[in-house]
Amino acid sequence: MFEVDKEKIGLVIKQARKNMKLKQYELAEMAGFSEKHLCRIENGKYLPKLEHFLSLVSILKLSLADFGMVENESEMSQIKTKMINKIVQADENKLKIYEEMFDYTEKIIEKSLHKV
């Protein structure tokens, strides 16, 4: 199972921000949340919400490979690629719907695993 490493995510975001010569307050403003929240993300204290993560990835021109989530994006299945593209291109309303769908789906899967 894939484990989320908050510290690694924060370091990748911090380094990408510095490479683009952006200050924390500038990136936070562009992404639509507070500088304090970005600071906590960069320091590995908080895991960004999906919408914040997608905003940061888009602004900083990052890929999943940058976070070590895939060795090489060409190794990703077509289904994953299609889903990720839908999420990245979605507006805020669709993102909320996708998030709810994923949450409910995970709950259903978890319950079905415990019944076995």
C-alpha positions in Angstrom: 0.0 0.0 0.0 1.2 3.5 -0.8 2.1 5.6 2.2 2.0 9.4 2.1 5.2 11.1 3.2 4.2 14.6 4.3 7.9 15.6 4.8 8.9 14.6 1.3 5.8 16.4 -0.3 6.7 19.5 1.7 10.4 19.4 0.6 9.5 18.9 -3.1 7.1 21.9 -2.9 9.6 24.0 -1.1 12.4 23.3 -3.5 10.2 23.9 -6.5 9.0 27.2 -5.1 12.6 28.3 -4.5 13.6 27.2 -8.0 10.8 29.5 -9.4 12.2 32.2 -7.1 8.8 32.6 -5.3 8.4 33.7 -1.7 6.0 31.7 0.5 3.4 34.5 0.6 3.5 34.7 -3.2 2.9 31.0 -3.8 0.3 30.9 -1.1 -1.6 33.8 -2.6 -1.4 32.2 -6.1 -2.7 28.9 -4.7 -5.5 30.5 -2.7 -4.6 29.8 0.9 -2.5 31.4 3.7 1.2 31.7 4.0 1.1 30.0 7.4 -0.7 27.0 5.8 2.0 26.8 3.1 4.7 27.0 5.7 3.2 24.0 7.5 2.9 22.0 4.3 6.5 22.8 3.3 7.7 21.8 6.8 5.9 18.5 6.6 3.4 19.3 9.4 0.3 19.3 7.2 -0.7 17.2 4.2 -2.3 19.6 1.7 -5.9 19.0 0.8 -6.4 17.6 -2.7 -7.4 20.9 -4.2 -4.4 22.7 -2.6 -2.1 20.0 -3.7 -3.4 20.2 -7.3 -3.0 24.0 -7.3 0.5 23.8 -6.1 1.4 21.0 -8.6 -0.1 23.1 -11.4 1.6 26.4 -10.4 5.0 24.8 -9.7 4.7 22.6 -12.9 5.4 19.4 -10.9 4.5 15.8 -11.8 3.8 12.8 -9.7 7.3 11.5 -10.5 8.7 14.6 -8.7 7.1 13.3 -5.5 8.4 9.8 -6.0 4.8 8.5 -6.5 5.8 6.8 -9.7 9.3 6.0 -11.0 8.4 7.2 -14.4 5.1 8.6 -15.6 5.2 6.3 -18.6 4.9 3.4 -16.1 1.5 4.7 -14.9 -1.5 2.7 -16.1 -3.8 4.3 -18.7 -6.6 4.4 -16.1 -4.5 6.3 -13.6 -3.4 8.7 -16.2 -6.9 9.3 -17.3 -8.2 9.9 -13.8 -5.3 12.2 -12.9 -5.9 14.3 -16.0 -9.6 14.6 -15.2 -8.8 15.8 -11.7 -6.1 18.3 -12.8 -8.5 19.8 -15.4 -11.5 19.9 -13.2 -13.0 23.1 -11.8 -13.7 23.5 -8.1 -17.2 22.1 -8.3 -16.1 18.9 -10.1 -13.1 18.6 -7.6 -15.6 18.6 -4.7 -17.7 15.9 -6.4 -14.6 13.8 -7.2 -13.4 14.1 -3.6 -16.8 13.0 -2.2 -16.8 10.1 -4.7 -13.3 8.9 -3.6 -14.2 9.2 0.1 -17.4 7.2 -0.3 -15.7 4.6 -2.5 -12.9 4.2 0.0 -15.4 3.7 2.8 -17.3 1.1 0.8 -14.0 -0.8 0.0 -12.9 -0.7 3.6 -16.2 -2.1 4.8 -16.2 -4.8 2.2 -12.7 -5.8 3.3 -13.7 -6.1 6.9 -16.7 -8.3 6.1 -14.5 -11.1 4.6 
